């Protein structure tokens, strides 16, 4: 660590300065923060499905999932606190096991089965070998409009490039204008649409748009 000289007096760092904002892979101890963060940021998705215990249920799932070395969760950390998170998946990812059983331990079997059935209507489907899929992007309310979502998505693009993937996909509901604007600025394009029918009453949106970002071929500048 460098020292600073002010008025001819040597001032040594105290070692208590918070680290610079950075993005890192999530660790098991982050589950207690990521669970409530995602439940709050994605209320339209989880409040009507998982109910009042959504944050507890998501934390319970993450407590196990984050022990897997290839869990796909990244966090934006600032001043020692997690301000945002993104979850990505690719074809090589092993899907989590026992989700219904783990959910049922928190919200009961009837609600667990029903919520998974409803949430399955949002599922992307099998992933291509050259595809990175963004399952969730969430930023804590107090940290929004500060470039954190953009930083996380630029990190996703970098990860996709390192993994030699050709494209990134994600779904956005029709009424999420802020997210649609963000992805448009980043170069995502509309490649598909899904109309909600039964799940429309649950999520309150008419449908969702499939967006795609194409990475330049290897060797292109």
ChimeraX commands (.cxc) that place a marker at each C-alpha (Angstrom):
marker #1 position 0.00,0.00,0.00 radius 0.5
marker #1 position 1.27,3.48,-0.82 radius 0.5
marker #1 position 1.71,6.16,1.83 radius 0.5
marker #1 position 0.61,9.78,1.39 radius 0.5
marker #1 position 2.59,12.83,2.48 radius 0.5
marker #1 position 0.58,15.88,3.53 radius 0.5
marker #1 position 2.22,19.00,4.99 radius 0.5
marker #1 position 5.49,17.08,5.30 radius 0.5
marker #1 position 3.83,14.52,7.59 radius 0.5
marker #1 position 3.85,10.86,6.57 radius 0.5
marker #1 position 0.32,9.47,6.68 radius 0.5
marker #1 position 0.08,5.69,6.47 radius 0.5
marker #1 position -3.08,3.95,5.30 radius 0.5
marker #1 position -5.16,2.60,8.15 radius 0.5
marker #1 position -6.12,-0.53,6.26 radius 0.5
marker #1 position -9.79,0.20,6.84 radius 0.5
marker #1 position -10.52,1.84,3.49 radius 0.5
marker #1 position -13.30,0.00,1.63 radius 0.5
marker #1 position -12.22,-1.78,-1.54 radius 0.5
marker #1 position -12.98,-0.24,-4.91 radius 0.5
marker #1 position -16.24,-1.33,-6.56 radius 0.5
marker #1 position -15.74,-4.66,-8.26 radius 0.5
marker #1 position -17.53,-7.71,-9.65 radius 0.5
marker #1 position -16.75,-11.15,-8.27 radius 0.5
marker #1 position -18.14,-14.64,-8.29 radius 0.5
marker #1 position -20.67,-15.18,-5.51 radius 0.5
marker #1 position -19.73,-17.33,-2.52 radius 0.5
marker #1 position -22.02,-19.37,-0.22 radius 0.5
marker #1 position -21.98,-16.63,2.42 radius 0.5
marker #1 position -23.62,-14.25,-0.08 radius 0.5
marker #1 position -26.90,-16.21,-0.13 radius 0.5
marker #1 position -28.38,-14.22,2.77 radius 0.5
marker #1 position -27.92,-11.02,0.74 radius 0.5
marker #1 position -28.66,-12.24,-2.79 radius 0.5
marker #1 position -31.91,-13.97,-1.82 radius 0.5
marker #1 position -33.67,-10.86,-0.45 radius 0.5
marker #1 position -32.09,-8.66,-3.16 radius 0.5
marker #1 position -33.52,-10.81,-5.98 radius 0.5
marker #1 position -36.89,-11.21,-4.24 radius 0.5
marker #1 position -37.18,-7.44,-3.88 radius 0.5
marker #1 position -35.87,-6.46,-7.32 radius 0.5
marker #1 position -37.96,-9.10,-9.10 radius 0.5
marker #1 position -41.14,-8.81,-7.07 radius 0.5
marker #1 position -43.33,-9.13,-10.16 radius 0.5
marker #1 position -41.86,-12.60,-10.69 radius 0.5
marker #1 position -41.49,-13.98,-7.18 radius 0.5
marker #1 position -44.13,-12.28,-5.00 radius 0.5
marker #1 position -47.09,-13.86,-6.83 radius 0.5
marker #1 position -45.41,-17.27,-7.08 radius 0.5
marker #1 position -43.38,-17.82,-3.90 radius 0.5
marker #1 position -45.51,-15.51,-1.77 radius 0.5
marker #1 position -44.59,-13.66,1.41 radius 0.5
marker #1 position -41.64,-15.98,2.06 radius 0.5
marker #1 position -40.03,-15.43,-1.33 radius 0.5
marker #1 position -36.81,-13.98,0.12 radius 0.5
marker #1 position -36.47,-16.86,2.58 radius 0.5
marker #1 position -37.19,-19.44,-0.13 radius 0.5
marker #1 position -34.63,-17.97,-2.55 radius 0.5
marker #1 position -32.02,-17.73,0.20 radius 0.5
marker #1 position -32.66,-21.38,1.07 radius 0.5
marker #1 position -32.10,-22.42,-2.55 radius 0.5
marker #1 position -28.96,-20.31,-2.86 radius 0.5
marker #1 position -27.48,-21.70,0.35 radius 0.5
marker #1 position -27.00,-24.97,-1.52 radius 0.5
marker #1 position -26.59,-23.77,-5.10 radius 0.5
marker #1 position -23.67,-21.43,-4.31 radius 0.5
marker #1 position -21.59,-24.38,-3.10 radius 0.5
marker #1 position -21.54,-25.67,-6.67 radius 0.5
marker #1 position -18.33,-24.47,-8.38 radius 0.5
marker #1 position -20.17,-23.56,-11.58 radius 0.5
marker #1 position -23.21,-21.81,-10.06 radius 0.5
marker #1 position -23.15,-18.84,-12.47 radius 0.5
marker #1 position -23.89,-16.08,-9.93 radius 0.5
marker #1 position -21.86,-12.86,-10.01 radius 0.5
marker #1 position -22.18,-9.91,-7.65 radius 0.5
marker #1 position -21.33,-6.22,-7.87 radius 0.5
marker #1 position -19.76,-5.20,-4.57 radius 0.5
marker #1 position -19.25,-1.59,-3.43 radius 0.5
marker #1 position -18.05,-0.33,-0.05 radius 0.5
marker #1 position -18.08,-3.90,1.17 radius 0.5
marker #1 position -21.76,-4.41,0.31 radius 0.5
marker #1 position -23.45,-6.30,-2.55 radius 0.5
marker #1 position -25.42,-3.85,-4.68 radius 0.5
marker #1 position -26.38,-6.09,-7.60 radius 0.5
marker #1 position -26.25,-9.61,-8.96 radius 0.5
marker #1 position -26.56,-11.46,-12.26 radius 0.5
marker #1 position -27.07,-15.15,-12.94 radius 0.5
marker #1 position -25.88,-16.72,-16.17 radius 0.5
marker #1 position -26.12,-20.25,-17.53 radius 0.5
marker #1 position -24.73,-22.20,-20.46 radius 0.5
marker #1 position -25.22,-25.68,-21.88 radius 0.5
marker #1 position -22.43,-27.15,-19.76 radius 0.5
marker #1 position -24.09,-26.06,-16.50 radius 0.5
marker #1 position -25.48,-28.85,-14.37 radius 0.5
marker #1 position -29.05,-27.91,-13.38 radius 0.5
marker #1 position -29.73,-27.66,-9.63 radius 0.5
marker #1 position -31.19,-30.73,-7.99 radius 0.5
marker #1 position -34.10,-31.09,-5.61 radius 0.5
marker #1 position -35.56,-27.62,-6.18 radius 0.5
marker #1 position -39.12,-28.72,-5.44 radius 0.5
marker #1 position -38.08,-30.46,-2.24 radius 0.5
marker #1 position -36.04,-27.49,-1.05 radius 0.5
marker #1 position -38.81,-25.03,-1.86 radius 0.5
marker #1 position -41.38,-27.20,-0.11 radius 0.5
marker #1 position -39.32,-27.01,3.07 radius 0.5
marker #1 position -40.05,-23.27,3.16 radius 0.5
marker #1 position -43.40,-22.70,1.46 radius 0.5
marker #1 position -44.98,-26.16,1.60 radius 0.5
marker #1 position -45.57,-28.75,-1.13 radius 0.5
marker #1 position -48.79,-27.34,-2.64 radius 0.5
marker #1 position -47.32,-23.87,-3.20 radius 0.5
marker #1 position -43.94,-25.25,-4.28 radius 0.5
marker #1 position -45.49,-27.42,-7.00 radius 0.5
marker #1 position -47.79,-24.63,-8.17 radius 0.5
marker #1 position -45.05,-21.97,-8.22 radius 0.5
marker #1 position -42.65,-24.18,-10.18 radius 0.5
marker #1 position -45.40,-24.93,-12.70 radius 0.5
marker #1 position -46.09,-21.22,-13.18 radius 0.5
marker #1 position -42.41,-20.24,-13.28 radius 0.5
marker #1 position -41.80,-22.94,-15.89 radius 0.5
marker #1 position -43.81,-20.79,-18.33 radius 0.5
marker #1 position -40.91,-18.32,-18.17 radius 0.5
marker #1 position -38.25,-20.97,-18.81 radius 0.5
marker #1 position -35.97,-20.43,-21.78 radius 0.5
marker #1 position -35.60,-24.05,-22.80 radius 0.5
marker #1 position -32.47,-26.00,-23.83 radius 0.5
marker #1 position -29.41,-23.83,-24.39 radius 0.5
marker #1 position -27.24,-23.96,-27.48 radius 0.5
marker #1 position -23.58,-24.89,-27.19 radius 0.5
marker #1 position -22.57,-21.34,-28.20 radius 0.5
marker #1 position -25.09,-19.57,-25.99 radius 0.5
marker #1 position -24.92,-17.75,-22.65 radius 0.5
marker #1 position -28.31,-17.18,-21.03 radius 0.5
marker #1 position -28.97,-14.42,-18.50 radius 0.5
marker #1 position -31.54,-15.80,-16.09 radius 0.5
marker #1 position -31.73,-12.90,-13.66 radius 0.5
marker #1 position -30.33,-9.41,-13.25 radius 0.5
marker #1 position -31.12,-7.54,-10.03 radius 0.5
marker #1 position -29.92,-4.31,-8.43 radius 0.5
marker #1 position -30.84,-3.15,-4.95 radius 0.5
marker #1 position -33.27,-0.17,-5.07 radius 0.5
marker #1 position -30.88,2.29,-3.40 radius 0.5
marker #1 position -28.21,1.59,-6.03 radius 0.5
marker #1 position -30.27,1.83,-9.20 radius 0.5
marker #1 position -29.53,4.29,-12.02 radius 0.5
marker #1 position -25.85,4.25,-11.07 radius 0.5
marker #1 position -24.54,2.03,-13.89 radius 0.5
marker #1 position -24.48,-1.19,-11.88 radius 0.5
marker #1 position -26.78,-3.15,-14.20 radius 0.5
marker #1 position -24.68,-2.03,-17.18 radius 0.5
marker #1 position -21.47,-3.04,-15.40 radius 0.5
marker #1 position -22.86,-6.49,-14.65 radius 0.5
marker #1 position -23.99,-6.96,-18.24 radius 0.5
marker #1 position -20.62,-5.86,-19.61 radius 0.5
marker #1 position -19.13,-8.49,-17.31 radius 0.5
marker #1 position -21.48,-11.08,-18.80 radius 0.5
marker #1 position -20.31,-10.12,-22.29 radius 0.5
marker #1 position -16.69,-10.50,-21.15 radius 0.5
marker #1 position -17.45,-13.93,-19.67 radius 0.5
marker #1 position -19.15,-15.02,-22.86 radius 0.5
marker #1 position -16.11,-13.92,-24.86 radius 0.5
marker #1 position -13.74,-15.81,-22.55 radius 0.5
marker #1 position -15.90,-18.93,-22.90 radius 0.5
marker #1 position -15.85,-18.54,-26.72 radius 0.5
marker #1 position -19.63,-18.23,-26.95 radius 0.5
marker #1 position -21.24,-16.57,-29.95 radius 0.5
marker #1 position -24.33,-15.00,-28.41 radius 0.5
marker #1 position -26.11,-14.00,-25.20 radius 0.5
marker #1 position -29.86,-14.35,-24.74 radius 0.5
marker #1 position -32.40,-13.19,-22.18 radius 0.5
marker #1 position -36.14,-12.62,-21.75 radius 0.5
marker #1 position -37.72,-9.31,-20.74 radius 0.5
marker #1 position -41.42,-8.79,-20.06 radius 0.5
marker #1 position -43.19,-6.39,-22.42 radius 0.5
marker #1 position -43.89,-3.86,-19.66 radius 0.5
marker #1 position -40.30,-3.65,-18.35 radius 0.5
marker #1 position -39.42,-0.53,-20.33 radius 0.5
marker #1 position -36.34,0.31,-18.25 radius 0.5
marker #1 position -34.75,-3.07,-18.92 radius 0.5
marker #1 position -35.67,-2.96,-22.60 radius 0.5
marker #1 position -34.01,0.45,-22.92 radius 0.5
marker #1 position -30.87,-0.77,-21.13 radius 0.5
marker #1 position -30.46,-3.78,-23.38 radius 0.5
marker #1 position -31.14,-1.75,-26.52 radius 0.5
marker #1 position -28.34,0.65,-25.54 radius 0.5
marker #1 position -26.00,-2.30,-25.08 radius 0.5
marker #1 position -26.71,-3.67,-28.54 radius 0.5
marker #1 position -29.25,-6.40,-27.82 radius 0.5
marker #1 position -31.81,-7.00,-30.56 radius 0.5
marker #1 position -35.31,-8.49,-30.54 radius 0.5
marker #1 position -35.37,-12.05,-31.90 radius 0.5
marker #1 position -38.57,-13.53,-30.50 radius 0.5
marker #1 position -41.73,-13.04,-28.47 radius 0.5
marker #1 position -43.78,-15.12,-26.07 radius 0.5
marker #1 position -47.42,-14.32,-25.30 radius 0.5
marker #1 position -48.57,-15.06,-21.76 radius 0.5
marker #1 position -51.93,-16.75,-21.43 radius 0.5
marker #1 position -52.55,-18.57,-18.15 radius 0.5
marker #1 position -49.56,-16.90,-16.48 radius 0.5
marker #1 position -50.73,-13.43,-17.55 radius 0.5
marker #1 position -53.01,-13.26,-14.52 radius 0.5
marker #1 position -50.06,-14.08,-12.27 radius 0.5
marker #1 position -47.37,-11.81,-13.69 radius 0.5
marker #1 position -49.57,-8.98,-14.95 radius 0.5
marker #1 position -47.79,-8.73,-18.29 radius 0.5
marker #1 position -49.02,-9.62,-21.76 radius 0.5
marker #1 position -45.82,-11.41,-22.70 radius 0.5
marker #1 position -42.05,-11.29,-22.95 radius 0.5
marker #1 position -39.45,-10.48,-25.57 radius 0.5
marker #1 position -36.44,-12.63,-26.36 radius 0.5
marker #1 position -33.36,-10.45,-26.82 radius 0.5
marker #1 position -29.99,-11.44,-28.20 radius 0.5
marker #1 position -26.49,-10.00,-28.22 radius 0.5
marker #1 position -24.12,-11.30,-30.88 radius 0.5
marker #1 position -20.45,-11.35,-30.01 radius 0.5
marker #1 position -17.98,-10.50,-32.79 radius 0.5
marker #1 position -16.18,-13.52,-34.26 radius 0.5
marker #1 position -12.86,-14.38,-32.66 radius 0.5
marker #1 position -10.09,-12.24,-34.12 radius 0.5
marker #1 position -12.34,-9.32,-35.05 radius 0.5
marker #1 position -11.48,-6.00,-33.43 radius 0.5
marker link #1:1,2 radius 0.2
marker link #1:2,3 radius 0.2
marker link #1:3,4 radius 0.2
marker link #1:4,5 radius 0.2
marker link #1:5,6 radius 0.2
marker link #1:6,7 radius 0.2
marker link #1:7,8 radius 0.2
marker link #1:8,9 radius 0.2
marker link #1:9,10 radius 0.2
marker link #1:10,11 radius 0.2
marker link #1:11,12 radius 0.2
marker link #1:12,13 radius 0.2
marker link #1:13,14 radius 0.2
marker link #1:14,15 radius 0.2
marker link #1:15,16 radius 0.2
marker link #1:16,17 radius 0.2
marker link #1:17,18 radius 0.2
marker link #1:18,19 radius 0.2
marker link #1:19,20 radius 0.2
marker link #1:20,21 radius 0.2
marker link #1:21,22 radius 0.2
marker link #1:22,23 radius 0.2
marker link #1:23,24 radius 0.2
marker link #1:24,25 radius 0.2
marker link #1:25,26 radius 0.2
marker link #1:26,27 radius 0.2
marker link #1:27,28 radius 0.2
marker link #1:28,29 radius 0.2
marker link #1:29,30 radius 0.2
marker link #1:30,31 radius 0.2
marker link #1:31,32 radius 0.2
marker link #1:32,33 radius 0.2
marker link #1:33,34 radius 0.2
marker link #1:34,35 radius 0.2
marker link #1:35,36 radius 0.2
marker link #1:36,37 radius 0.2
marker link #1:37,38 radius 0.2
marker link #1:38,39 radius 0.2
marker link #1:39,40 radius 0.2
marker link #1:40,41 radius 0.2
marker link #1:41,42 radius 0.2
marker link #1:42,43 radius 0.2
marker link #1:43,44 radius 0.2
marker link #1:44,45 radius 0.2
marker link #1:45,46 radius 0.2
marker link #1:46,47 radius 0.2
marker link #1:47,48 radius 0.2
marker link #1:48,49 radius 0.2
marker link #1:49,50 radius 0.2
marker link #1:50,51 radius 0.2
marker link #1:51,52 radius 0.2
marker link #1:52,53 radius 0.2
marker link #1:53,54 radius 0.2
marker link #1:54,55 radius 0.2
marker link #1:55,56 radius 0.2
marker link #1:56,57 radius 0.2
marker link #1:57,58 radius 0.2
marker link #1:58,59 radius 0.2
marker link #1:59,60 radius 0.2
marker link #1:60,61 radius 0.2
marker link #1:61,62 radius 0.2
marker link #1:62,63 radius 0.2
marker link #1:63,64 radius 0.2
marker link #1:64,65 radius 0.2
marker link #1:65,66 radius 0.2
marker link #1:66,67 radius 0.2
marker link #1:67,68 radius 0.2
marker link #1:68,69 radius 0.2
marker link #1:69,70 radius 0.2
marker link #1:70,71 radius 0.2
marker link #1:71,72 radius 0.2
marker link #1:72,73 radius 0.2
marker link #1:73,74 radius 0.2
marker link #1:74,75 radius 0.2
marker link #1:75,76 radius 0.2
marker link #1:76,77 radius 0.2
marker link #1:77,78 radius 0.2
marker link #1:78,79 radius 0.2
marker link #1:79,80 radius 0.2
marker link #1:80,81 radius 0.2
marker link #1:81,82 radius 0.2
marker link #1:82,83 radius 0.2
marker link #1:83,84 radius 0.2
marker link #1:84,85 radius 0.2
marker link #1:85,86 radius 0.2
marker link #1:86,87 radius 0.2
marker link #1:87,88 radius 0.2
marker link #1:88,89 radius 0.2
marker link #1:89,90 radius 0.2
marker link #1:90,91 radius 0.2
marker link #1:91,92 radius 0.2
marker link #1:92,93 radius 0.2
marker link #1:93,94 radius 0.2
marker link #1:94,95 radius 0.2
marker link #1:95,96 radius 0.2
marker link #1:96,97 radius 0.2
marker link #1:97,98 radius 0.2
marker link #1:98,99 radius 0.2
marker link #1:99,100 radius 0.2
marker link #1:100,101 radius 0.2
marker link #1:101,102 radius 0.2
marker link #1:102,103 radius 0.2
marker link #1:103,104 radius 0.2
marker link #1:104,105 radius 0.2
marker link #1:105,106 radius 0.2
marker link #1:106,107 radius 0.2
marker link #1:107,108 radius 0.2
marker link #1:108,109 radius 0.2
marker link #1:109,110 radius 0.2
marker link #1:110,111 radius 0.2
marker link #1:111,112 radius 0.2
marker link #1:112,113 radius 0.2
marker link #1:113,114 radius 0.2
marker link #1:114,115 radius 0.2
marker link #1:115,116 radius 0.2
marker link #1:116,117 radius 0.2
marker link #1:117,118 radius 0.2
marker link #1:118,119 radius 0.2
marker link #1:119,120 radius 0.2
marker link #1:120,121 radius 0.2
marker link #1:121,122 radius 0.2
marker link #1:122,123 radius 0.2
marker link #1:123,124 radius 0.2
marker link #1:124,125 radius 0.2
marker link #1:125,126 radius 0.2
marker link #1:126,127 radius 0.2
marker link #1:127,128 radius 0.2
marker link #1:128,129 radius 0.2
marker link #1:129,130 radius 0.2
marker link #1:130,131 radius 0.2
marker link #1:131,132 radius 0.2
marker link #1:132,133 radius 0.2
marker link #1:133,134 radius 0.2
marker link #1:134,135 radius 0.2
marker link #1:135,136 radius 0.2
marker link #1:136,137 radius 0.2
marker link #1:137,138 radius 0.2
marker link #1:138,139 radius 0.2
marker link #1:139,140 radius 0.2
marker link #1:140,141 radius 0.2
marker link #1:141,142 radius 0.2
marker link #1:142,143 radius 0.2
marker link #1:143,144 radius 0.2
marker link #1:144,145 radius 0.2
marker link #1:145,146 radius 0.2
marker link #1:146,147 radius 0.2
marker link #1:147,148 radius 0.2
marker link #1:148,149 radius 0.2
marker link #1:149,150 radius 0.2
marker link #1:150,151 radius 0.2
marker link #1:151,152 radius 0.2
marker link #1:152,153 radius 0.2
marker link #1:153,154 radius 0.2
marker link #1:154,155 radius 0.2
marker link #1:155,156 radius 0.2
marker link #1:156,157 radius 0.2
marker link #1:157,158 radius 0.2
marker link #1:158,159 radius 0.2
marker link #1:159,160 radius 0.2
marker link #1:160,161 radius 0.2
marker link #1:161,162 radius 0.2
marker link #1:162,163 radius 0.2
marker link #1:163,164 radius 0.2
marker link #1:164,165 radius 0.2
marker link #1:165,166 radius 0.2
marker link #1:166,167 radius 0.2
marker link #1:167,168 radius 0.2
marker link #1:168,169 radius 0.2
marker link #1:169,170 radius 0.2
marker link #1:170,171 radius 0.2
marker link #1:171,172 radius 0.2
marker link #1:172,173 radius 0.2
marker link #1:173,174 radius 0.2
marker link #1:174,175 radius 0.2
marker link #1:175,176 radius 0.2
marker link #1:176,177 radius 0.2
marker link #1:177,178 radius 0.2
marker link #1:178,179 radius 0.2
marker link #1:179,180 radius 0.2
marker link #1:180,181 radius 0.2
marker link #1:181,182 radius 0.2
marker link #1:182,183 radius 0.2
marker link #1:183,184 radius 0.2
marker link #1:184,185 radius 0.2
marker link #1:185,186 radius 0.2
marker link #1:186,187 radius 0.2
marker link #1:187,188 radius 0.2
marker link #1:188,189 radius 0.2
marker link #1:189,190 radius 0.2
marker link #1:190,191 radius 0.2
marker link #1:191,192 radius 0.2
marker link #1:192,193 radius 0.2
marker link #1:193,194 radius 0.2
marker link #1:194,195 radius 0.2
marker link #1:195,196 radius 0.2
marker link #1:196,197 radius 0.2
marker link #1:197,198 radius 0.2
marker link #1:198,199 radius 0.2
marker link #1:199,200 radius 0.2
marker link #1:200,201 radius 0.2
marker link #1:201,202 radius 0.2
marker link #1:202,203 radius 0.2
marker link #1:203,204 radius 0.2
marker link #1:204,205 radius 0.2
marker link #1:205,206 radius 0.2
marker link #1:206,207 radius 0.2
marker link #1:207,208 radius 0.2
marker link #1:208,209 radius 0.2
marker link #1:209,210 radius 0.2
marker link #1:210,211 radius 0.2
marker link #1:211,212 radius 0.2
marker link #1:212,213 radius 0.2
marker link #1:213,214 radius 0.2
marker link #1:214,215 radius 0.2
marker link #1:215,216 radius 0.2
marker link #1:216,217 radius 0.2
marker link #1:217,218 radius 0.2
marker link #1:218,219 radius 0.2
marker link #1:219,220 radius 0.2
marker link #1:220,221 radius 0.2
view
